[in-house]
Amino acid sequence: MSQKDRLLKQLHAARGYSTKLLADFDSAESWTHQLHEGSNHALWFVGHMGTTDNFMLSLVRPEWSETNEQYGSLFGLGSQPSANIEDYPPVEQVLGFMQDRREKLLATLESMDIQQLEAETPEGAPAFMPDNASVFETAVWHEGLHSGQLSLLRRSLGFEPLV
């Protein structure tokens, strides 16, 4: 299996698991439920995944990256989740953003050859993303980190475990 095929498989698996975790969130209370004040909630997770994929697009295919200051302040690195659903755009809109950004990230990866995957990321990219392939690797582990938080939220709401 090629590096690109492995990355595609892992990105699909990570998002598939997250999608299954999100399936039970169906009320404003569940979407913004926090384990403690200021902690991440499911709606923040969704916006954060979209915002992160959008940032990664800015590194590997900048013309597909979107400037969205509202989402950056609500869901970007260092943002502080609010328990008030009214502080956020509609859930369906944020879910659509997450889906669109992942589709663009996957399409970008699918279009790359080995030389493009090995190419250095632009100046200003985080040191742990030295080349384009590492951007996609980061997307996998980053989603896994936050889906663990999402799993805890689900269990605290009384949802059955997936496994």
C-alpha positions in Angstrom: 0.0 0.0 0.0 1.4 3.4 -0.9 1.9 6.2 1.6 -1.0 8.2 0.0 -3.3 5.2 0.2 -2.4 4.7 3.9 -3.1 8.3 4.7 -6.4 8.3 2.9 -7.4 5.1 4.7 -6.5 6.6 8.1 -8.2 9.9 7.4 -11.4 8.1 6.4 -11.2 5.8 9.5 -10.6 8.7 11.9 -13.5 10.7 10.5 -15.7 7.6 10.3 -15.2 7.0 14.0 -15.9 10.6 14.9 -19.1 10.6 12.8 -20.3 7.6 14.7 -19.5 9.3 18.0 -21.4 12.4 17.0 -24.5 10.5 15.9 -26.2 10.6 19.4 -25.8 14.3 19.9 -29.3 15.6 19.1 -30.1 18.5 21.4 -28.6 21.9 22.3 -27.8 20.5 25.7 -25.9 17.5 24.4 -24.0 19.6 21.8 -22.7 22.0 24.4 -22.4 19.6 27.3 -19.1 20.0 29.1 -17.3 17.7 31.6 -16.3 20.9 33.5 -16.5 24.6 32.9 -14.5 25.7 29.9 -13.9 22.1 28.6 -14.4 21.1 25.0 -17.9 20.0 23.9 -19.2 18.2 20.8 -20.0 21.4 18.9 -16.6 22.8 19.6 -15.1 19.5 18.4 -17.0 19.8 15.1 -15.9 23.4 14.5 -12.4 22.6 15.6 -12.0 19.7 13.1 -13.3 22.0 10.3 -11.0 24.8 11.3 -8.0 22.5 11.6 -8.6 21.0 8.2 -9.0 24.5 6.8 -5.6 25.4 8.3 -4.0 22.3 6.8 -5.4 23.3 3.5 -3.7 26.6 3.8 -0.4 24.7 3.9 -1.0 22.2 1.1 -3.5 23.9 -1.1 -3.9 27.5 0.0 -6.4 28.4 -2.8 -8.9 26.0 -1.2 -8.5 27.5 2.3 -11.2 29.9 3.5 -10.8 32.9 5.7 -13.4 32.6 8.4 -12.5 34.8 11.4 -15.7 33.9 13.3 -14.9 30.2 13.1 -11.2 30.9 14.0 -12.2 32.7 17.2 -14.9 30.1 18.1 -13.0 26.9 17.2 -9.4 27.7 16.6 -6.3 27.0 18.7 -6.7 28.6 22.1 -10.5 29.2 21.7 -12.5 28.9 24.9 -15.7 26.7 24.5 -18.9 28.2 25.7 -21.8 26.2 27.2 -24.3 28.6 25.5 -25.5 27.3 22.2 -26.5 30.8 21.2 -22.8 31.7 21.0 -22.4 29.5 17.9 -23.7 29.2 14.4 -26.4 26.6 13.8 -25.1 23.0 14.4 -26.0 21.9 10.9 -23.9 24.8 9.5 -20.9 23.8 11.6 -21.3 20.2 10.6 -21.4 21.2 6.9 -18.2 23.3 7.4 -16.4 20.3 8.9 -17.6 18.0 6.1 -16.7 20.4 3.4 -13.2 21.1 4.7 -12.5 17.3 5.0 -13.7 16.7 1.5 -11.3 19.4 0.2 -8.5 18.0 2.3 -9.1 14.5 0.9 -9.3 15.8 -2.6 -6.0 17.5 -2.2 -4.4 14.4 -0.9 -5.9 12.3 -3.7 -4.4 14.7 -6.3 -0.8 14.6 -4.9 2.0 12.5 -6.2 4.9 11.2 -4.1 7.1 14.3 -5.0 4.3 16.6 -3.8 3.9 14.6 -0.6 7.6 14.9 0.1 7.7 18.6 -0.7 8.5 20.9 2.3 5.6 22.8 3.8 5.7 26.6 3.4 7.6 28.9 5.8 5.7 29.4 9.0 4.3 25.8 9.2 4.6 24.2 12.6 8.0 22.3 13.0 6.2 19.0 13.4 4.8 19.4 9.8 8.0 19.6 7.8 6.6 18.2 4.6 3.1 17.8 3.0 2.8 14.1 4.0 3.2 15.1 7.7 0.3 17.6 7.4 -2.0 14.6 6.6 -0.5 12.5 9.3 -1.1 15.3 11.8 -4.8 15.4 10.8 -5.1 11.8 11.7 -3.6 11.9 15.2 -5.1 15.3 15.9 -8.6 14.0 15.3 -7.8 10.9 17.4 -6.8 13.1 20.3 -10.1 15.1 20.2 -12.3 12.1 19.5 -11.2 10.7 22.8 -12.6 13.8 24.4 -15.8 13.3 22.4 -16.0 9.7 23.6 -15.9 10.8 27.3 -18.6 13.4 26.6 -20.8 10.7 25.1 -20.4 8.4 28.1 -21.0 11.3 30.6 -24.4 11.8 28.8 -25.3 8.1 29.3 -24.8 7.1 25.6 -23.7 3.5 25.1 -20.1 2.9 24.1 -19.5 2.2 20.4 -17.3 -0.8 21.0 
